[in-house]
Amino acid sequence: MRLPRHLSGQRLVNLLKIFGYQVTRQTGSHIRLTTFKMGKHHMTIPQHNPLRIGTLSAILTDVAQHFQISKEEVIEQLFKDER
């Protein structure tokens, strides 16, 4: 499945709630998310519209590594309703 080219940072923040991520703080245009599933994990999402494809790819890779699943599984879970 291809990565969406039109995804905003705020939309990604909302989608990552599937994995238990919650907003813990925001500084300027960057949103800090934290999850406690499978251990504590933090990540920062830029609130850009749209996100650059490399930035999105790196974020999804980070999520996949934390949850010990493939990046394709993360993509499938996040974007299954956007086909």
Buried (B, 14 or more C-beta within 10 A) or exposed (E): EEBBEEBBBBBBBEBBEEBBBEBEEEEEEEBBBBBEEEEEBEBEBBBBEBBEEEBBBEBBEBBBEBBEBEBEEBBEBBBEEEE
